[in-house]
Amino acid sequence: MKRSEALKYRQKIEQAAMTQGDEQALESIDLFPKWMPFILIVKDRRYQFGGKLYQALQSHTSQEDWTPDKVPALFVKVSLEEWSEIPEVITAESAWMKGQKGTWKGKHYISLIDYNVWNPDQYPAGWEEI
């Protein structure tokens, strides 16, 4: 098989993988495109990075220091566990987006705003307790 033919098949595989639910996707991470610097990242698409699967929260051009594991404002780790731990200190690089779910001091919260850099104690109006 020629390289050009293999690349066409790879594109079809990646497109088909995008339709999978989270559970099935987590069982087939290798089917998703690899995150690399300097590529167009499309909102809501999933990318593999470091053996894990991440979903883009917004479209952007990737940069070397904006890896999915380090910039929660751009990516959320695909997980069957719905509630992540909200850190004590949230930086601009780790800001929470509207709708992201987290646990703070044993209670569940949803961020009500994009680029939320406060925990629920610091800015209660930015969070809804569930």
N, C-alpha and C positions, 0 to 999 in steps of 0.2 A: 504494500500500500504506500502510496506517495504521501509526503508530509502534508501537502495541501488537502488531500482527501481526509487524512486523519484529523486535521484542524476543523474541517467541516463537521465531522462526526462529533468532535469534542464540543463544538458550539451547540449542536442538537442535544447532546447529553446534558449540558449545563442549562439549557432552556427547559428541558423536561424536569430537571431536578428542582427548578424554582417552583414547581407546582406542588411539591411534597409538603406535607404537614411537618411540624417541628420534630415529632418523634421519629418519623421515617427519615427526615433530613439528617438528624443526628446519627443515624445508623449508616449514612452514606456521604459523609463529609467530603470524601475525595471527588465526588461528582460536581462539586461547586467550584467556581473559579477561584484561583489563589489571589489573595490580596498582595499587591506589589506597589511600590511607590510610583508616582507619576502616571497613574491610569485614572480614567473617569470612573468614579464610584456612583452607582445609581441608587437613589433612595428606594428602600424596601427590598433590595436584592441582597442575597446572602453571599458571603465570601469566607473561604477557609483561611485561617491564619494560626500558625503554631499548633496545629492539630485540633483546633476548635473552630466552631462555626459562629459567625457574626452577621448581624443584619444591619445594613446601613440605615441610619435615621434621617440622613439628608444627602442629597447629591453633592459631590465635590470632587476635586482632583486630589488624589492621595499624595501625601508627602512622607518622606522617610521617617519623620518623628511623629506622625499621626497614625500610629499603628492601632488596629482595632482594640487591642487590650489596654491601651493607654488613654484613649480619648472617648469617654462615654457620651460625649455630646454628639459624636459622629456615628458610633456603633453601639449596639447592644448585643451581648453574648446570647446566642440562641440556647435556651435551656428549658427543660421541663419544669424546673423550679421557677415559680412565677415571681417570687419576692427576693430581691437582692438586698444586702445590708447597706444602709445609707451611712457613709463615713462621717466622722466627726467634723473633718475639714474637707470642704468641697472647693476645688479650684476652678478657674475658667476652663481648663483643659478637661476637667472631670465633671462638668456641669450636667445636671439631669434635664432631660427634655420632658415636655408636657406629656403626661400619660404613663411615664415610667413608674414602675411599682417598686417600693422598697420597704424595708423593715427598720424601724428606729425604736430602740429601747423596748423591744418586744411587741410593738404595735405596727400594723400595716398602714402605709401611706401611698398616695399617688401624687406625683408632681402636677401642679395645676398650671405651671408656666414653663416655657422653654428657657433653657440656659439658667436653670435654678442652681444657684451656688450657695444656698443656705440649707442647713438641716432643719427639721421641723421645730426645734426649740428656738432657733435664731429667727425664723420667719414663718410663723404658723400659717399666714395667708397664702403661702406658696405651696401648701400641702393639704390634701384632704385625707383625714383619717378614715380608714375603712373598718 
